Amino acid sequence: MEVISSSTLYAGHLRVRQLTVEDPAAPTGSAPRKFEVVSRRDAVAALVYDPTADAYLLVEQWRAGAQGQLLELPAGLIDGTELPETALRRELLEELGVEVSEPELIATFYTSPGFCTEQIFLYYAKVTARPGEGGGLADEGESIRIHVVPVDDFYRMPLFDGKSLVAQQWARRKQLNQIPH
């Protein structure tokens, strides 16, 4: 497939482009195809373990796509040229009020590659200090509730977003010693 043209349909917090794509291997006379693509900055998320509580820290907040409250991993967008790990540490301080040891990258993946450019850098991290209160940034309109979820409960709880489900399965495999330490 080859992009033969691209035009911007909308430019705001997100950017929506229309791509016209041609398949050089397609039979002669095949019409080019059009796709809409949402361009969004990449993001970070973390499965945060608090060894003092033997629990994972999750956040609950209103999500526009779900049109309601969602219990999920703490996450946020990467700013400009910020490194993913730097963005992660900033987000964990803002949302949970915690500092963490060296984060371990679990996976990097597209959130919805059929229409969106966003990738998530998903980490595992352990709490080392609690210098803040968390709860998000009021000036960004965030209202975040922190949930302390016992490890055994986390494996069985229903989750409804991709990054949290990936982390849940990773944690379960790690608990069953299917992932090297």
C-alpha positions in Angstrom: 0.0 0.0 0.0 1.2 3.5 -0.8 -0.1 6.8 0.4 -0.7 9.0 -2.6 -2.3 12.0 -0.8 -3.1 13.2 2.6 -5.4 16.1 3.7 -6.2 17.5 7.1 -10.0 17.3 7.9 -9.7 18.7 11.4 -6.9 20.1 13.6 -7.6 20.6 17.3 -6.5 18.6 20.3 -6.5 15.7 17.9 -5.8 15.9 14.2 -7.9 14.0 11.7 -6.4 13.3 8.2 -7.8 11.6 5.2 -5.4 9.4 3.4 -5.8 8.2 -0.2 -4.0 4.9 -0.6 -3.2 2.9 -3.6 -2.2 -0.7 -3.8 0.5 -1.2 -6.5 -0.2 -5.0 -6.5 -3.9 -4.5 -7.1 -5.4 -5.2 -10.6 -5.2 -2.4 -13.1 -8.1 -0.1 -12.8 -8.6 -0.7 -9.0 -9.7 2.5 -7.4 -7.6 4.1 -4.6 -9.0 3.7 -1.1 -9.6 6.4 1.4 -9.0 6.1 5.2 -9.5 8.6 8.0 -6.6 8.6 10.6 -6.7 10.3 14.0 -3.2 11.6 15.0 -2.7 11.7 18.7 0.4 11.9 20.8 1.8 8.7 22.3 1.0 7.9 25.9 2.4 6.1 28.9 0.7 3.9 31.5 1.9 1.8 34.4 0.9 -1.1 36.5 2.0 0.4 39.9 2.7 -2.0 42.7 2.8 -0.7 46.3 4.8 -3.2 48.3 3.7 -1.7 51.7 0.1 -2.6 50.9 0.8 -5.6 48.7 -1.6 -3.9 46.2 -1.8 -2.3 42.8 -2.8 1.3 42.5 -5.5 2.1 39.9 -7.3 5.3 39.1 -11.0 6.0 38.4 -11.9 8.9 36.3 -14.5 10.0 33.7 -13.6 9.0 30.2 -15.3 10.6 27.2 -15.1 7.5 24.9 -16.7 5.3 27.6 -19.1 8.2 28.5 -18.6 7.3 32.2 -16.3 6.5 35.0 -13.6 4.0 34.2 -11.3 2.1 36.5 -7.9 1.8 34.8 -4.1 2.1 35.1 -2.7 5.6 35.6 -1.7 7.0 32.3 -1.1 10.2 30.3 0.2 11.7 27.2 3.9 12.3 26.4 4.6 16.0 26.1 6.7 17.2 23.1 10.2 15.7 23.1 9.7 14.2 26.6 11.1 10.6 27.0 8.4 8.0 27.9 10.0 7.2 31.3 10.0 11.0 32.2 6.4 11.3 31.2 5.5 8.2 33.3 7.2 9.6 36.4 5.4 12.9 35.9 2.0 11.2 35.5 2.4 8.9 38.5 3.2 11.9 40.7 0.2 13.9 39.3 -2.3 11.0 39.4 -1.1 8.8 42.4 1.2 11.1 44.3 4.0 8.5 44.2 7.6 8.1 43.0 8.7 4.7 41.7 11.8 2.7 41.3 13.2 2.0 37.8 10.1 1.2 35.6 10.2 -2.0 33.6 8.8 -1.8 30.1 6.1 -4.4 29.6 5.1 -3.6 26.1 4.6 -0.8 23.5 1.5 -1.1 21.3 -0.9 0.8 19.2 -4.2 1.5 20.9 -6.4 1.1 17.8 -4.2 0.9 14.7 -7.2 0.7 12.3 -7.6 4.5 12.7 -5.3 6.0 15.3 -1.5 6.7 15.5 -1.3 6.6 19.3 1.0 4.1 20.9 1.2 3.3 24.6 4.4 2.6 26.5 3.2 0.2 29.2 5.4 -0.2 32.3 5.5 -2.0 35.6 6.8 0.1 38.6 7.1 -0.2 42.4 6.3 2.6 44.7 9.3 4.0 46.6 7.9 7.2 48.1 4.7 9.2 48.5 5.6 12.9 48.2 2.2 14.0 46.9 -1.5 13.5 47.2 -2.3 12.5 43.6 -5.8 13.0 42.3 -4.8 14.7 39.0 -4.3 18.3 38.1 -7.2 20.7 38.8 -6.0 23.1 36.1 -6.3 20.3 33.6 -9.8 19.5 34.8 -8.8 16.1 36.3 -10.8 14.5 39.1 -9.1 11.2 39.8 -10.0 8.8 42.6 -7.2 6.4 43.6 -8.0 2.7 44.2 -5.7 0.4 46.2 -6.5 -3.1 44.9 -5.0 -6.1 46.7 -2.9 -8.2 44.3 -5.1 -11.3 44.4 -8.2 -9.2 43.7 -6.6 -7.5 40.7 -6.2 -10.8 38.8 -10.0 -11.4 38.9 -11.5 -7.9 38.6 -13.3 -6.8 35.5 -11.4 -4.2 33.5 -12.6 -2.5 30.3 -9.7 -0.8 28.6 -6.9 -2.4 26.6 -3.9 -1.2 28.5 -5.3 -2.4 31.8 -6.2 -5.8 30.4 -2.7 -6.2 28.9 -1.2 -5.4 32.4 -3.6 -7.7 34.1 -2.6 -10.6 31.9 1.1 -9.8 32.3 0.8 -9.6 36.1 -1.1 -12.9 36.2 1.6 -14.6 34.0 4.3 -13.1 36.2 2.5 -14.4 39.3 2.4 -17.9 37.8 6.2 -17.6 37.0 5.6 -17.7 33.3 7.6 -14.4 32.9 11.3 -14.4 33.9 12.1 -12.1 36.8 
